[in-house]
Amino acid sequence: MRQRYDYFVSFAAADADWAEWIAAEAERSRNTAGEPATVLFQHKDFVPGSNWVDMIHKGIERSERIIPVLSPTYLAESPFGTAEWQAAWPEDPNGENRRVVPVRVRECDPAGLLGPVVYIDLVGQDQIAAAQILADGLFAAVHGYRPRRTPRFPGTARQEIVDPLS
């Protein structure tokens, strides 16, 4: 049986640290069957002796979703990254299946065919917030709706409630 993956992480070399973190966090998420997600990640899965081009081809072909790690470098200087997400785009040009799930890690403005694709935005977030935003975004991409959360009270900032009787 051919290995199937939930995610293929596409990135520029300059963003390898972000890609590795995103891949590890994605493996903590669940797929539609409720099982831990599987991720094809170059730095983990492309081992000596394997064919890099064949692994990318099979990875894109066998992955439910491709996660482009968006940065200025990825958008302007990564022809391989562009080819990777564009290979998945014809199968889902209107985004109904959410096949391309970009994650923005540095200030940049995707244009062209990638421009209208809603991305998960991690720019400026700390690790805890970024992990939650990524988890919620991947959940939404897999299930087609955002996880249900109780809204935060919009009134006073997070302050301790003072008992007027004390």
Secondary structure by P-SEA (a helix, b strand, c coil): ccccccbbbbbcccaaaaaaaaaaaaaaccccccccbbbbcccccccccccaaaaaaaaaaaccbbbcccccccccccaaaaaaaaaacccccccccccbbbbbccccccccccccccccccccccaaaaaaaaaaaaaaaacccccccccccccccccccccccc
